[in-house]
Amino acid sequence: MTSIGILGAGRVGANLAGKFAATGYHVILGRRSPMEETATAAEGTSPRVSFADQRTTARTADIVINATPGDSALDRLAGLRTELAGKILVDVSNATRDAGDGLPGDLCYPGSSLAEQLQAALPDTHVVKTLNTMLFMVMTAPDTLVAPPTVYVSGNDEHAKKTVTGLLGDLGWQPAWIEDLGDITTARATEAMILVVPHVLRRHGFQPFAVSLAR
């Protein structure tokens, strides 16, 4: 079975780890340090989830997911260029600067995207952007929303996108809900969608939702 390494042990990383482990994957949850607090969703839930530092996680996993804070992810992952060479890197983060209330206020890379910056810094890695247009709990339970949600996929390598589409299926995403937008430059569109999120949260609170495409 393919092993999945997740960089970032917060709510997003732990949520993904728990679901992938439940579907049969061996998951390595990469923490910045042995003492980093890990979200309880992944602690002790499955023998298929193990813990390591992020460099070890990137080196040993078959597929790597970036669930680290987007505003510092570029520097962190650029330092793992050797470990990530030849691998698929699934980027689910958004690079933003916080507003006064702590919610996303501005993009770190206007006119570009974190995914594009990662692909440029990691030329030997296949970066695929996805799962960044929803609250974290929807990533692993898309069927809990009243209306069918959309998950967008961006990346330069078609085989890598096909592999990631398979992973999305394992998370519960139906084929009709998956929208392949094209190459990695299309990630700037989905990353910009994060700017609508704080306005929704301020009005309705922390309730599950996704920015979806209706036809």
C-alpha positions in Angstrom: 0.0 0.0 0.0 1.2 3.5 -0.8 2.5 5.5 2.1 1.3 9.1 2.6 3.4 11.6 4.4 1.6 14.7 5.8 3.7 17.7 6.7 1.8 19.5 9.5 0.2 17.9 12.5 -2.6 20.5 13.2 -6.3 20.1 12.5 -5.9 19.8 8.7 -3.0 17.3 8.8 -4.6 15.2 11.6 -8.0 15.1 9.9 -6.4 13.9 6.7 -4.2 11.4 8.5 -7.2 9.8 10.3 -9.2 9.4 7.1 -6.4 8.0 5.0 -5.4 5.6 7.8 -9.1 4.4 8.0 -9.0 3.6 4.2 -5.9 1.5 4.6 -2.9 3.8 3.9 0.1 3.9 6.1 0.4 7.5 7.2 3.4 9.3 8.5 2.5 12.6 10.2 5.4 15.0 10.1 5.9 17.3 13.0 8.3 20.2 13.1 9.7 19.0 16.4 9.0 15.9 18.6 7.3 18.3 21.1 4.9 19.9 18.6 1.4 19.7 19.7 -0.6 17.3 17.5 -4.3 17.5 17.0 -6.1 14.8 18.9 -7.9 13.5 15.8 -4.7 11.6 14.9 -3.3 10.7 18.3 -3.8 7.1 19.1 -6.5 6.5 16.5 -4.8 4.0 14.3 -1.7 1.8 14.2 -1.4 2.9 10.6 -0.5 6.5 11.7 3.1 7.0 12.8 5.0 10.2 13.7 8.3 11.6 12.5 10.1 14.9 11.9 9.2 16.6 8.6 12.5 15.8 6.8 12.1 12.1 7.6 8.5 12.2 6.5 9.3 13.8 3.2 12.1 11.3 2.5 10.3 8.1 3.4 6.7 8.6 2.2 5.6 7.8 -1.3 3.3 10.8 -1.6 3.6 13.9 0.5 0.9 16.4 1.5 1.7 19.9 2.6 -0.6 20.9 5.4 1.7 23.4 7.0 0.8 27.1 7.4 0.9 28.6 3.9 2.7 31.8 4.9 5.8 29.9 5.8 5.5 26.8 3.7 7.7 28.0 0.8 10.9 28.4 2.9 10.1 25.2 4.9 9.5 23.0 1.8 12.3 24.5 -0.3 14.7 23.1 2.3 13.3 19.6 1.5 14.1 19.7 -2.2 16.3 16.6 -2.1 13.8 14.6 -0.1 10.9 15.6 -2.3 12.6 15.0 -5.7 10.6 12.7 -7.9 7.6 12.7 -5.6 4.0 14.1 -5.8 3.5 17.0 -3.4 -0.2 17.7 -2.7 -0.5 21.3 -1.5 -3.7 21.9 0.5 -2.5 25.2 2.1 -3.4 28.8 1.5 -0.7 31.5 1.9 -2.3 34.5 3.5 -1.6 37.3 5.9 -4.0 37.6 8.8 -6.4 40.5 9.3 -6.8 42.1 12.7 -9.2 39.4 13.9 -6.8 36.6 12.9 -8.8 35.5 9.8 -7.2 35.6 6.3 -6.9 39.2 5.0 -4.5 39.3 2.1 -2.7 36.9 -0.2 1.0 36.4 0.3 1.6 35.9 -3.5 -0.8 38.2 -5.4 -0.6 37.5 -9.1 0.8 34.1 -8.3 0.1 31.3 -5.8 1.8 29.2 -3.2 1.5 26.2 -5.5 3.3 28.0 -8.3 6.1 29.2 -5.9 6.5 25.6 -4.6 6.7 24.2 -8.1 9.4 26.7 -9.1 11.4 26.0 -5.9 11.0 22.2 -6.4 11.5 21.6 -10.1 12.0 17.9 -9.6 8.7 17.5 -7.7 5.2 17.2 -9.1 3.1 19.8 -7.2 -0.7 19.3 -7.3 -3.0 21.9 -5.7 -6.3 20.8 -4.2 -8.6 20.8 -1.2 -7.9 24.4 -0.3 -11.3 25.9 -1.0 -13.2 24.5 2.0 -13.1 24.2 5.7 -10.9 21.3 6.9 -13.7 19.0 8.0 -15.2 19.0 4.5 -11.9 17.6 3.0 -12.7 14.2 4.5 -16.5 14.3 4.6 -17.8 16.0 1.4 -21.0 14.1 1.5 -22.1 15.8 4.7 -22.9 19.1 3.0 -26.5 19.7 1.8 -25.4 20.5 -1.8 -22.7 18.6 -3.7 -19.3 20.4 -3.2 -16.5 20.9 -5.7 -12.9 20.1 -5.2 -10.5 21.8 -7.7 -7.2 20.3 -9.0 -4.3 22.1 -10.5 -0.9 20.7 -11.7 1.5 20.4 -14.6 1.8 16.6 -14.6 -1.2 14.6 -15.8 -0.1 11.4 -14.1 0.3 13.2 -10.8 -3.2 14.7 -11.1 -4.6 11.3 -11.8 -3.0 9.9 -8.7 -4.3 12.7 -6.6 -7.8 12.3 -8.1 -7.6 8.7 -6.8 -6.7 9.9 -3.4 -9.7 12.3 -3.4 -11.9 9.4 -4.2 -10.6 7.6 -1.1 -11.5 10.7 0.9 -15.1 10.4 -0.4 -15.1 12.8 -3.4 -17.2 11.6 -6.2 -15.9 12.0 -9.8 -18.6 14.6 -10.7 -17.4 16.8 -7.8 -13.7 16.9 -9.0 -12.8 19.8 -11.3 -9.5 19.6 -13.1 -8.7 23.3 -13.9 -5.4 22.7 -15.8 -1.8 23.5 -15.1 -0.3 24.8 -11.8 -0.9 28.4 -12.8 -4.7 27.8 -12.3 -4.0 27.4 -8.6 -3.8 31.2 -8.2 -7.6 31.3 -8.9 -8.5 28.7 -6.2 -6.0 30.2 -3.7 -7.7 33.6 -4.2 -11.0 32.0 -3.2 -9.7 32.0 0.4 -10.5 35.7 0.5 -14.3 34.9 0.6 -13.9 32.6 3.6 -13.4 35.2 6.4 -16.5 37.0 5.4 -18.6 33.8 5.5 -17.1 32.9 8.9 -17.8 36.3 10.4 -21.5 36.0 9.3 -22.2 32.4 10.0 -19.5 31.1 12.3 -17.3 28.0 11.9 -19.8 25.9 10.0 -18.7 23.4 7.3 -18.8 24.8 3.7 -16.9 24.6 0.4 -16.6 27.1 -2.5 -18.4 25.1 -5.1 -19.3 25.2 -8.8 -23.0 24.9 -9.7 -24.1 23.8 -13.1 
